[in-house]
Amino acid sequence: MDRLRGLVDQACRDLPVGLHRLEDIRWELTHHLDDTVRELEAAGTSRGDAIEQAAMRFGDPAQVRAQLIESIQGGPGAMWRRVIVPALLIIGALLLSQVAGYGVSAFNRYWVDSGLCKRWPVPLMLPLGWLPIPVVFAGCWLCGARGGTQKECVVVGFSPLVLVVPFLAYVLLRLGFPLLSGSTTVGTVVV
């Protein structure tokens, strides 16, 4: 049985999956080999011969590993499921928190200007500055739970930086100072 466990270890070495999925793959391969040994023993084969035949049926661990990698990374929806969906969820949650913050700000401005503060003495407080931290961690966890590699989870973690590019372009467009002597602004060049 140690030989069969060694074959499973060789086939599962450095698979590009999360830890939970790796344990599931190990468990499935191990139990498949155990079932094969039991079937051969039930057919009258000795224990040693059954283990040898199960190892022969398992094949070369490098080929099994290549097939596992192909099945893990393959498929048209794999990247979408592991990386793009968590990244879009993070970006959407952060944009939603910004909209909520703007709504609270507008309400507070209305609260002061309308005299509502006499009837309701405390402005509405909604501190959202801490929200990006758990949102990014949740997105990275979702990427890992869906079988993403460490590099893919890092890409998901840095996905909110996509929001910085349009913001900087907007700020530079609003500056509007011309480049050299032409009428082209810095913001136009960036965009």
Backbone torsions as a table, in degrees:
resi	resn	phi	psi	omega
1	MET	NA	-29.8	177.5
2	ASP	-63.5	-33.4	178.4
3	ARG	-64.5	-41.6	179.7
4	LEU	-66.7	-39.5	177.3
5	ARG	-63.8	-36.9	177.1
6	GLY	-64.4	-39.1	176.9
7	LEU	-63.3	-42.1	178.7
8	VAL	-64.6	-42.5	178.4
9	ASP	-61.1	-41.3	178.9
10	GLN	-66.9	-39.0	-178.5
11	ALA	-71.2	-29.3	-175.9
12	CYS	-97.5	1.8	-176.8
13	ARG	-63.9	125.8	174.9
14	ASP	55.8	39.0	174.8
15	LEU	-71.5	141.4	-177.3
16	PRO	-81.1	63.8	179.1
17	VAL	-135.7	167.8	174.8
18	GLY	-71.2	166.0	-175.2
19	LEU	-61.7	-41.6	-178.4
20	HIS	-66.2	-41.1	-180.0
21	ARG	-68.7	-35.5	177.6
22	LEU	-62.6	-42.3	178.3
23	GLU	-65.1	-36.7	176.9
24	ASP	-64.0	-41.6	179.5
25	ILE	-65.6	-44.5	177.6
26	ARG	-58.7	-46.5	-178.7
27	TRP	-60.5	-45.0	-178.4
28	GLU	-63.7	-45.9	179.4
29	LEU	-64.4	-43.1	-178.8
30	THR	-62.7	-45.9	-178.4
31	HIS	-70.7	-30.0	174.5
32	HIS	-64.2	-44.0	177.7
33	LEU	-65.7	-40.4	177.9
34	ASP	-62.0	-42.0	178.3
35	ASP	-63.6	-39.1	178.5
36	THR	-63.1	-43.5	178.6
37	VAL	-62.6	-44.1	179.8
38	ARG	-62.6	-41.7	178.8
39	GLU	-63.3	-42.2	179.7
40	LEU	-67.4	-38.2	177.3
41	GLU	-66.4	-37.3	178.4
42	ALA	-66.9	-26.5	178.9
43	ALA	-82.4	-1.9	176.0
44	GLY	105.0	5.7	179.2
45	THR	-81.8	143.9	178.5
46	SER	-68.4	162.4	-176.2
47	ARG	-59.4	-47.3	-179.4
48	GLY	-63.1	-43.5	179.0
49	ASP	-67.4	-36.2	178.9
50	ALA	-64.6	-40.3	178.5
51	ILE	-65.7	-42.4	179.2
52	GLU	-63.3	-43.1	179.5
53	GLN	-67.1	-37.8	177.4
54	ALA	-64.3	-39.1	177.8
55	ALA	-65.9	-38.4	178.3
56	MET	-67.3	-39.8	178.4
57	ARG	-67.2	-33.3	178.9
58	PHE	-62.5	-41.1	177.0
59	GLY	91.3	-166.7	-179.3
60	ASP	-72.9	125.9	-179.7
61	PRO	-59.3	-31.4	178.8
62	ALA	-66.3	-39.4	177.7
63	GLN	-69.5	-39.5	177.6
64	VAL	-63.1	-41.4	178.7
65	ARG	-62.9	-42.5	178.7
66	ALA	-62.7	-40.3	178.0
67	GLN	-66.5	-39.5	177.8
68	LEU	-63.5	-44.2	179.6
69	ILE	-62.8	-41.7	179.1
70	GLU	-62.8	-41.6	-179.9
71	SER	-72.4	-31.1	179.5
72	ILE	-72.3	-49.0	-174.5
73	GLN	-88.1	-15.5	-175.7
74	GLY	-75.8	174.5	177.9
75	GLY	95.7	143.5	-176.7
76	PRO	-69.9	-24.4	-176.6
77	GLY	-98.1	5.9	-174.0
78	ALA	-65.8	-50.9	-179.6
79	MET	-66.7	-38.6	178.5
80	TRP	-59.6	-46.1	-176.1
81	ARG	-70.2	-38.3	-173.9
82	ARG	-86.0	-37.1	-170.0
83	VAL	-116.1	-51.8	-169.7
84	ILE	-70.1	-43.3	-179.9
85	VAL	-63.0	-49.3	177.0
86	PRO	-60.8	-38.0	179.7
87	ALA	-65.1	-42.2	178.4
88	LEU	-66.7	-35.4	176.9
89	LEU	-64.8	-40.9	177.7
90	ILE	-62.6	-50.1	-178.2
91	ILE	-62.0	-41.9	178.3
92	GLY	-63.4	-42.4	179.3
93	ALA	-65.2	-39.4	179.2
94	LEU	-68.9	-39.2	176.7
95	LEU	-66.2	-38.6	177.2
96	LEU	-63.8	-39.3	177.4
97	SER	-65.8	-35.6	176.3
98	GLN	-64.2	-43.9	179.2
99	VAL	-62.6	-41.4	177.4
100	ALA	-62.9	-40.2	177.9
101	GLY	-63.6	-41.4	177.3
102	TYR	-65.5	-37.7	177.8
103	GLY	-63.8	-43.5	177.8
104	VAL	-64.4	-40.3	178.3
105	SER	-63.1	-43.6	178.7
106	ALA	-64.8	-40.5	177.5
107	PHE	-62.2	-43.6	-179.4
108	ASN	-65.1	-37.3	177.0
109	ARG	-64.8	-43.3	177.4
110	TYR	-64.1	-38.3	-179.0
111	TRP	-59.6	-43.1	-178.9
112	VAL	-73.9	-43.9	-174.3
113	ASP	-72.8	-28.6	-172.6
114	SER	-91.3	-6.9	-177.5
115	GLY	82.6	8.1	177.7
116	LEU	-64.0	-20.1	-177.1
117	CYS	-67.1	-16.2	177.3
118	LYS	-74.5	-36.0	179.7
119	ARG	-86.9	-30.5	-178.0
120	TRP	-125.7	97.1	-167.5
121	PRO	-72.8	-14.7	-174.9
122	VAL	-114.3	129.6	177.0
123	PRO	-69.4	157.9	178.7
124	LEU	-71.5	124.7	-179.6
125	MET	-112.9	127.7	177.6
126	LEU	-140.0	85.0	-178.3
127	PRO	-75.1	115.0	-177.2
128	LEU	-115.3	6.9	-176.9
129	GLY	-65.3	-24.5	-179.0
130	TRP	-85.8	-14.2	-171.3
131	LEU	-61.7	-35.7	-179.1
132	PRO	-60.5	-29.3	-176.7
133	ILE	-64.1	-56.8	179.4
134	PRO	-67.4	-28.3	179.0
135	VAL	-65.5	-44.1	179.1
136	VAL	-65.8	-42.1	178.0
137	PHE	-63.2	-39.7	178.6
138	ALA	-64.7	-39.0	178.0
139	GLY	-65.6	-41.2	177.8
140	CYS	-65.5	-39.9	178.1
141	TRP	-63.4	-41.6	179.5
142	LEU	-63.1	-40.1	177.1
143	CYS	-61.6	-46.1	179.2
144	GLY	-65.7	-37.7	179.9
145	ALA	-68.1	-26.3	179.0
146	ARG	-90.2	9.1	175.1
147	GLY	95.1	15.1	-180.0
148	GLY	-72.1	149.1	176.9
149	THR	-79.8	174.2	-179.7
150	GLN	-63.0	-40.4	179.2
151	LYS	-63.9	-40.6	178.6
152	GLU	-65.0	-38.8	178.4
153	CYS	-66.6	-34.4	176.1
154	VAL	-66.6	-40.8	177.0
155	VAL	-60.8	-42.7	177.9
156	VAL	-63.5	-40.5	179.8
157	GLY	-63.4	-32.9	179.9
158	PHE	-92.2	3.5	-178.6
159	SER	-61.3	-29.8	177.3
160	PRO	-62.3	-17.1	177.5
161	LEU	-66.0	-16.8	176.0
162	VAL	-61.3	-29.4	179.3
163	LEU	-72.4	-20.8	-176.4
164	VAL	-72.3	-36.1	-175.5
165	VAL	-61.9	-51.3	177.8
166	PRO	-64.6	-34.2	178.6
167	PHE	-63.2	-45.3	178.3
168	LEU	-64.2	-39.8	177.7
169	ALA	-62.5	-40.3	178.3
170	TYR	-63.6	-44.8	179.7
171	VAL	-62.3	-44.0	-179.4
172	LEU	-68.7	-33.7	175.7
173	LEU	-64.9	-37.6	-179.5
174	ARG	-70.0	-27.0	178.2
175	LEU	-64.6	-49.1	172.1
176	GLY	66.4	21.5	177.6
177	PHE	-83.6	140.5	-174.2
178	PRO	-74.7	149.0	174.9
179	LEU	-83.0	129.2	-179.8
180	LEU	49.1	-120.2	-177.9
181	SER	-112.7	1.5	-178.3
182	GLY	-83.5	-176.3	-180.0
183	SER	-99.0	3.5	179.3
184	THR	-78.1	129.8	-179.2
185	THR	-92.3	164.3	178.1
186	VAL	-60.8	-41.2	-179.6
187	GLY	-62.3	-38.6	177.9
188	THR	-63.8	-40.5	178.8
189	VAL	-64.8	-42.9	-179.2
190	VAL	-64.1	-43.5	-178.9
191	VAL	-69.0	NA	NA
